[in-house]
Amino acid sequence: MVNQPFAFGSFTPKQTTKTIRQFILNDYMKIDVYPEGQRLDTEPKLEGTSKPSKAQGIIYGFMCGLFGGSFILNQTPHGAYAKEIIDSGHRTRYLRAFISGDFREFYTGKFFREFDQEFQTAFLEISINIVEYCDLTPEEIAFIFQMVNKTTDVNHQEMLNSYNCIPVAKHIRETAR
């Protein structure tokens, strides 16, 4: 018999629904969107390419109503930020970047500010699901990240990054970079 690392029901997340507007205005600045293990944005934001960038694809997904996934956070009562990203870092950063005018929507070529008021309001009122855990250990964060990302295999680098700040993970990341 294999010993399971966590008992059923041992995690008790708080789940809420917020609009993009509420999340960006009230929560974003309190969240470490680049916690130590977070994969950095590596894709350049190219203009005039034949396919959307990852950022543009994510925004288009929101516009189409395709993203029902959760924004998964860990409250960090002893950290520099009130919360940190467990899963949804790219979505979180790209939402703010799009609204801030850092890149254009792919199909129209418009910056957020160039859309009419009706579009802007509708986009900012899209509901997103927020799942918050409290004061998790690096091992618990890794477990949650890996369980959430079971639809595609987590590669070795993502596996390492999911452990966030444990010394061996940090050392390997610093050596590889």
Summary of the structure (lengths in Angstrom):
residues: 177
radius of gyration: 17.4
end to end distance: 39.4
largest distance: 60.1
contacts: 452
relative contact order: 0.20
helix: 41%
strand: 15%
